[in-house]
Amino acid sequence: MNPTEHGTKDLEHLANQGANRKMGWYFHACVFILVNLGRMAMAVLSGRDWVRFPSFGWALVLLVHGLLVFVLMPGNGLRDRSTRRFSSRSTCLRPLKSADAKA
């Protein structure tokens, strides 16, 4: 296997991981909506207003999940821009080699 094929497989693997993470979040959001609609219906039928507290907690978890998947994971805009910015700065800060020190 040549290096190009190996790199292509790695990229394909990363792309599949990213797509699976996003699909996982979409599934999580759909379950959140369906379950909370059912809980709201039960709350209305029982005359109690208890549904907002667990829904709020779950909404926070869904928000964190979304931030991880769409913002902080590799292959997303914010993380890639930050990585490029840091690597461009770190090239200016690399230590001098012994040949550079003699000159």
HELIX and SHEET records of a PDB file:
HELIX    1   1 PRO A    3  SER A   46  1                                  44    
HELIX    2   2 ARG A   52  LEU A   67  1                                  16    
HELIX    3   3 LEU A   68  LEU A   72  3                                   5    
HELIX    4   4 GLY A   77  CYS A   92  1                                  16    
HELIX    5   5 SER A   98  LYS A  102  1                                   5    
END                                                                             
